[in-house]
C-alpha cells in the first residue's frame, strides 16, 4: 500500500504549534492555525479592507465622547478585530501595546490592563489573549508585573540573547524572536545570502531555545518574521512559529516530511546568567544588529500606529 504524501505544513504541525501572523480573518478561517497574532502594521492593513469597515465605524461611534476619541477608537478596533479572530482559533490572539510606550513601564502597564478589560467586555477571557510588548528593559519589567496579575505576555521585537534572558527571568509567557529581520541585517552587512541552519536568524532562535530548555525556563519560544520556508523548516520542533498566510500556503502546497531540527537538540553552551538592568543594557548594546533592529522596529510600529490613527480620524470626520 502506497502511503499518501504529507504536506510540509501538516508535517510541521506534528512538531510545532503554528500561529498565523495576520489580522486577515479569511486567511485564518482557511488556514486554521492554533493561535493568531497582530501588530500595528497588520491592523493598518486591515483598516483598508472593506470587510472590516463596520468594525472601524463601531469603534468610532463608541469612542465619540471620550477624551481621546482617535486613540480610543484605535484601541477598540484592535480589540474588536482580536475578538473576531479568537472565534476562529482554539488558542489565543496576541494584541500589541502602542509602540510609543516602549520605554514607559507604567504607561505600558496601564495600556495592557485596559486592553484586557476591553476584551472582557467583548466576552473574551484573559486566558485567550496575549499582550504584545516590545522587549525593551521597561517593557520586560512591565511584563514581569502583568504576569503576576494573570495577564500573560508576548514579548516582541526580540533580537538579542540578552533580551531573551531578561524575558525568561521576568517570567514572560512567550517571546517572539524575529528570524527574518536578523537575516535581513546580516545579509545586507555581509553581502551574501544565508540558507538553512547557517542563517543567523535561525541560529539566534535555536540558541535561545536550547538555553531555555537547558535551564528549565517555562517561557515559550515562538520564532517570527520569516522570509522563506527554509527558515521555517530549519526551526522545525521549536515551541511555536508564527507564519504569514503566504508562507503557510506555500508549506501547505509542498509535500515532504519534516523532522526536528538538529539545531534545537544539540547541547547548550551558555551558562545560566541573570541580568540586572545595567548588565542587560550593556549586553544588548554590544549587539549592533539587535540595537539597530529594535529601534527600527519600534519606529516602524509607531509610524503605522500614527497612520492608523489618521485613517480613523479621517473616517470619523467623514462620518460626522
C-alpha positions as CSV (number, residue, x, y, z in Angstrom):
1,X,0.0,0.0,0.0
2,X,1.4,3.4,-1.0
3,X,1.5,5.9,1.9
4,X,0.0,9.2,0.9
5,X,2.4,12.1,0.9
6,X,2.0,14.7,3.7
7,X,2.2,18.4,3.1
8,X,5.1,20.2,4.8
9,X,2.5,22.2,6.8
10,X,0.8,19.1,8.2
11,X,4.2,17.6,8.9
12,X,5.4,20.8,10.7
13,X,2.2,20.7,12.8
14,X,3.3,17.4,14.2
15,X,6.4,19.0,15.8
16,X,5.5,22.7,16.3
17,X,2.4,24.8,17.2
18,X,1.5,27.0,14.3
19,X,0.4,30.6,14.8
20,X,-0.9,32.8,11.9
21,X,0.9,36.1,11.6
22,X,-2.0,38.1,10.2
23,X,-5.1,40.1,11.0
24,X,-6.9,38.7,7.9
25,X,-9.9,36.8,9.2
26,X,-10.5,35.0,5.9
27,X,-6.9,33.7,5.9
28,X,-7.2,32.5,9.5
29,X,-10.5,30.8,8.6
30,X,-8.8,29.0,5.6
31,X,-5.5,28.1,7.3
32,X,-6.9,27.1,10.7
33,X,-3.9,27.9,12.9
34,X,-3.8,27.2,16.6
35,X,-3.2,30.9,17.5
36,X,-3.0,34.3,15.7
37,X,-1.1,37.4,16.3
38,X,-1.5,41.0,15.1
39,X,0.6,44.2,15.2
40,X,0.1,47.8,14.2
41,X,1.2,47.2,10.7
42,X,-1.3,44.3,10.3
43,X,-4.1,46.4,11.8
44,X,-3.3,49.3,9.4
45,X,-3.6,46.8,6.5
46,X,-6.9,45.5,7.9
47,X,-8.3,49.1,8.2
48,X,-8.1,49.4,4.4
49,X,-10.2,46.4,3.7
50,X,-13.9,46.9,3.2
51,X,-14.9,43.8,5.3
52,X,-13.5,45.5,8.4
53,X,-15.1,48.9,7.9
54,X,-18.0,48.0,10.2
55,X,-15.5,47.4,13.0
56,X,-13.9,50.8,12.3
57,X,-17.3,52.6,12.3
58,X,-18.4,50.8,15.6
59,X,-15.1,51.8,17.2
60,X,-15.5,55.4,16.1
61,X,-19.1,55.5,17.5
62,X,-18.1,54.0,20.8
63,X,-15.2,56.5,21.2
64,X,-17.0,59.6,20.1
65,X,-17.4,61.1,23.6
66,X,-14.1,60.1,25.1
67,X,-11.3,62.5,26.0
68,X,-9.1,61.0,23.2
69,X,-11.5,59.7,20.6
70,X,-9.0,58.7,18.0
71,X,-6.7,56.7,20.4
72,X,-9.8,55.2,22.0
73,X,-11.2,54.2,18.6
74,X,-7.9,52.5,17.6
75,X,-7.8,50.6,20.8
76,X,-11.4,49.5,20.4
77,X,-10.7,48.5,16.7
78,X,-7.7,46.4,17.8
79,X,-9.7,44.5,20.4
80,X,-12.8,44.2,18.2
81,X,-10.6,42.6,15.4
82,X,-8.9,40.4,18.0
83,X,-12.3,39.3,19.3
84,X,-13.4,38.2,15.8
85,X,-10.1,36.3,15.4
86,X,-10.4,34.5,18.7
87,X,-13.7,32.9,17.5
88,X,-11.7,31.2,14.7
89,X,-8.7,29.8,16.6
90,X,-8.8,27.3,19.5
91,X,-5.9,29.1,21.2
92,X,-5.0,32.8,21.7
93,X,-4.8,36.1,19.9
94,X,-1.9,38.5,20.5
95,X,-2.7,42.2,20.7
96,X,0.1,44.8,20.8
97,X,0.6,47.7,23.1
98,X,1.3,51.0,21.4
99,X,5.0,51.0,20.4
100,X,5.2,54.7,21.6
101,X,5.0,53.4,25.1
102,X,8.0,51.1,24.7
103,X,10.2,53.0,27.2
104,X,7.4,53.7,29.7
105,X,6.8,50.9,32.2
106,X,3.8,52.4,33.9
107,X,2.0,53.5,30.7
108,X,2.6,50.0,29.3
109,X,1.0,48.5,32.4
110,X,-2.0,50.8,32.1
111,X,-2.5,50.1,28.4
112,X,-2.2,46.3,28.9
113,X,-4.7,46.3,31.6
114,X,-7.1,48.5,29.5
115,X,-6.8,46.1,26.6
116,X,-7.6,43.1,28.8
117,X,-10.6,45.0,30.2
118,X,-11.8,45.7,26.7
119,X,-11.6,42.1,25.7
120,X,-13.5,41.1,28.8
121,X,-16.3,43.4,27.8
122,X,-16.4,41.5,24.5
123,X,-16.7,38.3,26.5
124,X,-13.2,37.2,25.8
125,X,-11.4,36.0,28.9
126,X,-7.8,36.9,29.5
127,X,-6.6,33.3,29.1
128,X,-7.4,33.7,25.3
129,X,-5.3,36.8,24.9
130,X,-1.6,37.6,24.9
131,X,-0.5,41.2,25.3
132,X,2.4,42.0,23.0
133,X,5.1,44.3,24.4
134,X,8.4,45.4,22.8
135,X,11.4,43.7,24.5
136,X,12.9,46.9,26.0
137,X,14.0,46.8,29.6
138,X,10.9,48.8,30.6
139,X,8.6,46.5,28.5
140,X,10.1,43.4,30.1
141,X,9.7,44.8,33.6
142,X,6.1,45.7,32.8
143,X,5.6,42.1,31.6
144,X,7.0,40.8,34.9
145,X,4.3,42.7,36.8
146,X,1.5,41.7,34.3
147,X,2.3,38.0,34.6
148,X,1.9,38.2,38.3
149,X,-1.6,39.7,37.7
150,X,-2.5,36.8,35.4
151,X,-2.1,38.8,32.2
152,X,0.2,36.8,30.0
153,X,2.5,38.5,27.6
154,X,4.2,38.0,24.2
155,X,7.5,39.9,24.2
156,X,8.1,41.0,20.7
157,X,10.8,42.8,18.7
158,X,13.3,40.5,20.2
159,X,16.7,40.3,18.5
160,X,19.4,39.8,21.2
161,X,20.3,37.0,23.5
162,X,20.2,39.4,26.4
163,X,16.6,40.3,25.6
164,X,15.7,36.6,25.7
165,X,17.5,36.1,29.0
166,X,15.7,39.0,30.6
167,X,12.3,37.9,29.3
168,X,12.7,34.5,30.8
169,X,13.9,35.8,34.1
170,X,10.8,38.1,34.2
171,X,8.6,35.0,33.7
172,X,7.2,36.1,30.4
173,X,4.8,33.6,28.9
174,X,6.2,33.8,25.4
175,X,8.9,35.6,23.3
176,X,8.9,36.3,19.6
177,X,12.5,36.4,18.2
178,X,12.5,37.9,14.7
179,X,14.2,35.5,12.4
180,X,13.7,37.4,9.2
181,X,14.8,40.8,10.4
182,X,18.0,39.3,11.8
183,X,18.6,37.6,8.5
184,X,18.0,40.9,6.6
185,X,20.6,42.7,8.7
186,X,23.4,40.1,8.2
187,X,22.5,39.7,4.5
188,X,22.9,43.4,4.0
189,X,26.1,43.6,6.1
190,X,27.9,40.7,4.6
191,X,26.5,41.0,1.0
192,X,25.6,37.3,0.8
193,X,22.6,35.1,1.3
194,X,22.1,32.5,4.1
195,X,20.2,29.3,3.9
196,X,19.0,26.6,6.3
197,X,21.0,26.2,9.5
198,X,23.6,28.7,8.6
199,X,21.0,31.5,8.7
200,X,21.9,33.9,11.6
201,X,18.2,34.4,12.4
202,X,17.7,30.7,12.6
203,X,20.8,30.3,14.8
204,X,19.7,33.0,17.1
205,X,16.3,31.3,17.8
206,X,17.9,27.9,18.2
207,X,20.4,29.3,20.7
208,X,17.6,30.8,22.8
209,X,15.6,27.6,22.6
210,X,18.5,25.5,23.8
211,X,19.2,27.9,26.7
212,X,15.6,27.9,27.8
213,X,15.3,24.1,27.8
214,X,18.7,23.6,29.4
215,X,17.9,25.9,32.3
216,X,14.3,24.8,32.7
217,X,12.6,28.1,31.8
218,X,8.9,27.8,31.0
219,X,8.9,30.8,28.6
220,X,7.6,29.7,25.2
221,X,9.9,30.4,22.2
222,X,8.0,31.4,19.1
223,X,10.1,32.2,16.0
224,X,8.7,35.1,14.0
225,X,9.2,37.2,10.9
226,X,10.1,34.6,8.3
227,X,11.4,35.4,4.8
228,X,11.2,31.9,3.3
229,X,10.1,28.3,4.2
230,X,13.8,27.2,4.5
231,X,14.0,29.2,7.7
232,X,10.8,27.6,9.0
233,X,12.0,24.1,8.1
234,X,15.3,24.8,9.9
235,X,13.3,25.5,13.1
236,X,11.0,22.5,13.0
237,X,10.4,21.5,16.6
238,X,10.5,25.0,18.1
239,X,7.7,25.5,20.6
240,X,5.8,27.8,18.2
241,X,6.3,29.5,14.9
242,X,4.2,32.5,13.7
243,X,4.0,32.4,10.0
244,X,2.4,34.7,7.3
245,X,-0.5,33.4,5.2
246,X,1.7,33.4,2.1
247,X,4.3,31.1,3.7
248,X,1.6,28.9,5.3
249,X,0.0,28.5,1.9
250,X,3.4,27.6,0.4
251,X,4.0,25.0,3.1
252,X,0.6,23.5,2.5
253,X,1.3,23.2,-1.2
254,X,4.6,21.4,-0.9
255,X,4.9,17.7,0.1
256,X,7.5,16.4,2.4
257,X,8.2,15.0,5.9
258,X,9.9,17.4,8.3
259,X,11.8,16.3,11.4
260,X,13.0,18.2,14.5
261,X,16.0,20.5,13.6
262,X,19.4,19.3,14.9
263,X,20.0,22.9,15.9
264,X,17.4,22.5,18.6
265,X,18.7,19.2,20.0
266,X,22.4,20.0,20.2
267,X,23.9,21.0,23.6
268,X,23.6,24.4,25.2
269,X,26.9,26.2,25.7
270,X,25.5,29.2,27.6
271,X,25.8,29.2,31.3
272,X,22.8,30.5,33.3
273,X,23.1,34.2,33.8
274,X,20.6,36.6,35.4
275,X,20.9,40.1,34.1
276,X,20.2,43.2,36.1
277,X,19.4,46.4,34.3
278,X,23.0,47.6,33.9
279,X,24.1,44.2,32.6
280,X,21.1,43.9,30.3
281,X,21.7,47.3,28.7
282,X,25.4,46.6,28.2
283,X,24.9,43.1,26.7
284,X,22.2,44.4,24.4
285,X,24.2,47.4,23.4
286,X,27.1,45.1,22.4
287,X,24.9,43.5,19.7
288,X,24.9,46.1,16.9
289,X,22.2,44.2,14.9
290,X,19.9,43.9,17.9
291,X,20.2,47.6,18.9
292,X,19.5,48.7,15.3
293,X,16.6,46.4,14.6
294,X,14.9,47.0,18.0
295,X,15.0,50.8,17.4
296,X,13.9,50.3,13.8
297,X,11.0,48.0,14.8
298,X,9.7,50.4,17.4
299,X,9.9,53.3,15.0
300,X,8.1,51.3,12.3
301,X,5.3,50.1,14.5
302,X,4.9,53.6,16.0
303,X,4.7,55.1,12.5
304,X,2.0,52.6,11.5
305,X,0.1,53.3,14.7
306,X,0.1,57.0,13.7
307,X,-1.1,56.1,10.2
308,X,-3.9,54.0,11.7
309,X,-4.9,57.0,13.8
310,X,-5.0,59.2,10.7
311,X,-7.2,56.7,9.0
312,X,-9.5,56.6,12.0
313,X,-9.6,60.4,12.3
314,X,-10.4,60.8,8.5
315,X,-13.2,58.2,8.7
316,X,-14.6,59.8,11.8
317,X,-14.6,63.1,10.1
318,X,-16.5,61.8,7.1
319,X,-19.0,60.1,9.4
320,X,-19.6,63.2,11.4
